[in-house]
Amino acid sequence: MSRMVSKSWHGNQGVSRRGFTLIELLAVMGIMILLMTISVTGMRGMRRGSEIRGAVNSVRSTLMLARQQAVTKRCKVMVCFVKLGSTVTTNQLEIYSVSGGTSNLIHGVVVLSPAIEFKAPVPANIIFTPSGAAAGSLSPVTVYLGEKSGSLSNSLTVWPLTGVTRTMD
């Protein structure tokens, strides 16, 4: 905004005062409030989307770690999907090594954000063989994640023959 030069006609004639008028200041403040409101609402949407992407990346890295452990240790490794229920307060993943009918927890529990949940159908578990393949099914296994109270969702797929995971945006 440019500075206004206004001449005062009461009191000293011909004396000029420099400054902004009250109307100009209010207009600038209104524009600033409008821009801040728009940016805050945009940031909320970005945060919601980043929570889901973060959860999908966390699940994907957990599956990749389990596959790597299966190949490295030359044993079956199982990833269990524990869905929110009566005894569990968060959605989480657990990695177990499976040998001789027993399973041992080899990686701590991976807990998802409280605002994110597994969407149906939730696989009970995914087992990786020593070759790195996902055992148990010839069709791909898809894991769906989404907001508890919202429409945003994302998924990732584990391909059975190779054990490779891909996100579906």
C-alpha positions in Angstrom: 0.0 0.0 0.0 1.2 3.5 -0.7 1.3 6.2 1.9 -1.4 8.7 1.8 -0.8 12.4 2.2 -3.8 14.0 3.6 -4.2 17.7 4.3 -5.9 18.7 7.5 -8.5 21.4 6.9 -9.4 22.0 10.5 -6.9 23.7 12.7 -3.8 24.5 10.8 -4.6 24.9 7.1 -2.1 23.4 4.7 -0.4 21.1 7.2 0.1 17.7 5.8 0.1 14.5 7.8 1.5 11.2 6.6 0.1 7.8 7.5 -2.4 5.1 6.7 -6.1 5.5 7.2 -8.0 3.3 9.5 -9.9 1.8 6.5 -6.6 0.8 4.9 -5.3 -0.9 8.0 -8.5 -2.8 8.5 -8.5 -3.9 4.9 -4.9 -5.2 5.2 -5.8 -7.1 8.4 -8.8 -8.6 6.8 -6.7 -9.9 3.9 -4.1 -11.3 6.3 -6.8 -13.2 8.3 -8.3 -14.6 5.1 -4.9 -15.9 3.9 -4.2 -17.4 7.3 -7.5 -19.2 7.3 -7.0 -20.7 3.9 -3.5 -21.9 4.8 -4.6 -23.5 8.0 -7.3 -25.5 6.3 -4.8 -26.6 3.7 -2.3 -27.7 6.3 -5.0 -29.9 8.0 -5.5 -31.9 4.7 -1.8 -32.2 4.2 -1.3 -33.6 7.8 -4.1 -36.1 7.3 -2.6 -37.4 4.1 0.9 -37.6 5.6 -0.4 -39.6 8.5 -1.7 -42.3 6.2 1.4 -42.2 4.0 3.5 -42.6 7.1 1.5 -45.6 8.3 1.7 -47.2 4.9 5.4 -46.7 4.8 5.7 -48.1 8.3 3.8 -51.2 7.4 5.8 -51.6 4.2 9.2 -51.2 5.9 8.0 -53.8 8.5 7.1 -56.3 5.7 10.4 -55.6 4.0 12.3 -56.2 7.3 10.5 -59.5 7.8 11.3 -60.6 4.3 15.0 -59.7 4.8 15.1 -61.6 8.1 13.6 -64.7 6.4 16.3 -64.6 3.7 19.1 -63.8 6.0 18.3 -66.3 8.8 17.0 -68.9 6.3 13.8 -69.5 8.2 10.1 -68.6 7.9 9.2 -65.2 9.3 5.6 -64.2 10.1 4.2 -60.7 10.3 1.0 -60.7 12.5 -1.6 -57.9 12.0 -3.1 -57.2 15.4 -6.3 -55.2 14.8 -7.8 -52.9 17.4 -10.1 -54.9 19.6 -11.2 -55.6 23.1 -7.7 -56.4 24.4 -5.6 -54.3 22.0 -5.9 -50.5 22.1 -3.9 -49.8 19.0 -3.4 -51.3 15.5 0.0 -52.9 15.5 2.4 -55.3 13.7 4.5 -58.0 15.2 7.4 -60.0 13.5 8.0 -63.6 14.6 10.5 -66.2 13.4 8.8 -69.6 12.8 10.7 -72.8 13.2 9.7 -76.3 14.3 6.1 -75.3 15.2 7.3 -72.5 17.6 7.4 -68.8 17.0 9.7 -66.3 18.6 9.2 -62.5 18.6 12.2 -61.2 16.6 11.2 -57.6 16.3 9.4 -55.3 18.7 5.8 -54.3 18.1 5.2 -51.6 15.4 2.3 -49.4 16.5 0.4 -47.3 14.1 -0.9 -43.8 14.8 -4.1 -43.8 16.9 -6.0 -42.0 14.0 -5.1 -44.8 11.5 -6.6 -48.3 11.4 -6.5 -51.4 9.2 -9.5 -51.6 7.0 -11.3 -54.8 6.1 -10.3 -57.4 5.0 -7.3 -57.5 7.4 -5.0 -60.5 6.8 -4.3 -62.5 9.9 -0.6 -62.7 9.0 1.9 -62.9 6.1 4.6 -65.5 6.2 7.8 -65.1 4.3 9.9 -68.2 3.3 13.7 -68.4 3.2 13.6 -67.7 -0.5 11.8 -64.4 0.2 8.5 -65.4 -1.2 5.2 -64.8 0.6 3.8 -68.2 1.5 0.2 -69.4 1.7 -1.5 -67.9 -1.3 -1.0 -67.6 -5.0 -2.9 -64.3 -5.2 -1.5 -61.0 -3.9 -2.3 -60.0 -0.4 -3.5 -56.4 0.0 -3.4 -54.5 3.2 -5.8 -51.5 3.5 -5.1 -48.6 5.8 -7.3 -45.6 6.5 -8.5 -43.0 8.9 -10.8 -44.0 11.7 -13.1 -41.1 11.1 -12.7 -40.2 7.5 -12.5 -41.2 3.9 -8.8 -41.1 3.2 -7.2 -44.5 2.7 -4.3 -46.2 1.0 -3.2 -49.7 0.5 -0.1 -51.9 -0.2 0.1 -55.2 -1.9 2.5 -58.1 -1.2 3.2 -60.2 -4.3 3.4 -63.9 -3.3 6.1 -65.3 -5.6 8.6 -62.6 -5.0 7.5 -61.2 -1.6 7.8 -57.7 -3.0 5.6 -55.0 -1.6 4.1 -52.2 -3.6 2.0 -49.2 -2.4 -1.2 -48.3 -4.3 -1.7 -44.6 -4.3 
